[in-house]
């Protein structure tokens, strides 16, 4: 009986770690409704049409559907005219990259991820969060120095600078069995 419970716990831990790493992240969409508008608010906006970039500064918050991305600075970079076949005229095209800098929080109804900086690469379909990365889902917590998620496949990995047993700053996860999570009060998002 004990071996069966240990096996069930290991399976739950592995599944939770995968969910924390694979949950939909920033992607070309912030929320699950990809066709919904992205609402960005900040204290200041500086747009550079020649470079097809916009820099949002001060208490930046980008919302789409039920997802929220917060940071001190958010830089959005779009394709330049001519590099976007099928789009006539000048101007800027689709989003190619987003950079969130300082006090980054990505929050969905299922999880919260915090880091110092984040970069979304649309072509590579990856979200990279760096710094003191903390991913929380329910009571489960995963920590590391760098989290990379493929937003198309959901595959991800957490890395750290600490290597070897008893070294500081190693990747660390704390996972609770589902029956304990169900009885715990809901965590409040930041």
Protein Blocks (a to p, Z undefined) as FASTA:
>chain_A
ZZmmmmmmmmmmmmmmmmmmmgccfklbfblblmbccddddfbdcddfknopacdeehia
cdehjbccddfbdcdddddehiaghiacedjdddfbdcdeehiacddfkbccddfbdcdd
fklopacdehjddddehjbccddfbdcddfknopacdddfbecehiahiacdddddfklm
mmpccdddZZ
